[in-house]
Amino acid sequence: MKLLYTFGAGIASLASAFIAPIVFASSGGESFKEGVNYIAIKPPLVVNYGGPGRVKYIKAELSLRTEDAHNAQEVTHHMPLIRDTLIMLISSVTDEQMASGEGKEKMRLEALAKINEALEKISHPDSGHEAHEEEEKKPAKDEHKKSEKSKGKKQEKSDDEEDEHAKEEHKGPPVSDLLFDNLVVQK
């Protein structure tokens, strides 16, 4: 009976060793230091490339550099979008591009630009402005509605000013650099 109890306690402590990191990881995410942060893209990307014919793949272990904690949090929050952007780009490269250092550098810079473009689209969607412009084109039915609209515009201006202030604090692209930790090309 004592052996069974010891065995059961061992299993319970083993289970808690595996469950505790999972609970911690889902309880709030990573916290980042103010200043430069490096964010590894995990797991590494393994992508088929080169079109029809013999199956070829690239295994890329990458890290992203951000200049502040806010951008680091945004990058980790949007990691599925970043992974998708990278997979689509890597799958379109050619053998010639992967054969030279210049081609790999060109792909790295293109990937950095596409990541920042995707993150900017998420941060500043243009669709919200279209609905607002349509509302402004409609005439107001009475003075009360006009005065409410002017109050709303004043509020929007102060909201816009706050957004501008936030942008000033986080100048520059969300991702300042993309680094290859390891790159394997299998032809």
MARGU-908507 format. One line per 4 residues: number of its first residue (from 1); for each residue x, y, z of C-alpha. Coordinates in steps of 0.2 Angstrom, whole numbers. Layout:
BEGIN
NUM) X/Y/Z; ...
***
This chain:
BEGIN
1) 0/0/0; 14/12/4; 22/8/-13; 6/13/-22
5) 5/29/-12; 23/34/-16; 20/29/-35; 4/40/-35
9) 13/55/-27; 27/53/-40; 15/54/-54; 6/69/-47
13) 23/79/-45; 28/73/-63; 11/79/-70; 13/96/-61
17) 30/98/-68; 22/97/-86; 6/107/-82; 13/121/-73
21) 23/128/-88; 7/127/-98; -3/136/-86; 10/150/-84
25) 12/152/-103; -7/154/-105; -9/166/-90; -2/182/-98
29) 11/179/-110; 29/186/-110; 34/202/-102; 47/212/-112
33) 60/224/-106; 60/242/-112; 73/244/-126; 78/231/-139
37) 70/214/-138; 74/199/-149; 59/187/-152; 62/170/-159
41) 50/163/-171; 45/146/-164; 44/132/-170; 56/135/-185
45) 48/137/-202; 49/122/-214; 42/127/-231; 42/119/-248
49) 48/130/-262; 52/130/-281; 35/125/-288; 32/108/-297
53) 44/94/-298; 56/87/-285; 51/92/-267; 63/105/-260
57) 62/114/-244; 69/128/-233; 70/126/-214; 72/144/-207
61) 75/148/-189; 72/167/-187; 72/180/-174; 64/197/-175
65) 71/213/-167; 60/226/-160; 65/243/-152; 53/243/-137
69) 42/233/-126; 26/239/-134; 32/233/-152; 38/217/-144
73) 21/213/-137; 12/218/-154; 24/206/-163; 21/192/-152
77) 2/195/-152; 2/195/-171; 14/180/-173; 2/169/-183
81) 1/184/-196; 20/185/-196; 22/166/-199; 9/166/-213
85) 18/181/-221; 35/172/-220; 28/156/-226; 20/164/-242
89) 36/173/-246; 48/159/-243; 37/147/-253; 39/159/-268
93) 58/159/-269; 68/151/-283; 84/140/-283; 94/155/-290
97) 89/166/-276; 94/153/-263; 110/149/-272; 118/166/-268
101) 121/177/-252; 114/192/-261; 98/182/-265; 96/177/-247
105) 99/195/-241; 86/201/-254; 74/188/-247; 78/194/-229
109) 75/212/-233; 59/208/-242; 52/198/-228; 56/212/-216
113) 46/224/-227; 31/212/-229; 30/209/-210; 30/228/-206
117) 17/230/-220; 6/217/-213; 7/224/-195; 4/241/-201
121) -12/235/-210; -18/227/-194; -14/243/-184; -22/255/-195
125) -36/247/-205; -43/259/-218; -61/252/-218; -66/262/-203
129) -64/279/-212; -75/274/-226; -90/271/-215; -87/288/-206
133) -85/298/-222; -102/291/-228; -110/296/-212; -103/314/-214
137) -111/315/-231; -129/312/-225; -138/329/-220; -143/330/-202
141) -162/331/-199; -162/344/-185; -151/355/-175; -150/343/-161
145) -141/330/-172; -129/343/-179; -124/348/-161; -121/330/-156
149) -111/328/-172; -100/343/-168; -97/336/-150; -93/319/-158
153) -80/327/-170; -72/336/-155; -71/320/-146; -64/312/-162
157) -50/325/-163; -45/322/-145; -45/303/-149; -34/307/-164
161) -22/318/-154; -20/303/-142; -17/291/-156; -4/304/-163
165) 4/305/-146; 5/286/-145; 13/285/-163; 26/297/-157
169) 31/286/-143; 33/271/-155; 41/279/-170; 48/267/-183
173) 42/251/-189; 36/238/-177; 50/226/-182; 67/234/-185
177) 77/219/-191; 74/200/-196; 89/189/-192; 93/171/-198
181) 97/160/-184; 99/146/-196; 94/143/-214; 94/126/-222
185) 90/124/-240; 87/106/-246; 87/105/-265
***
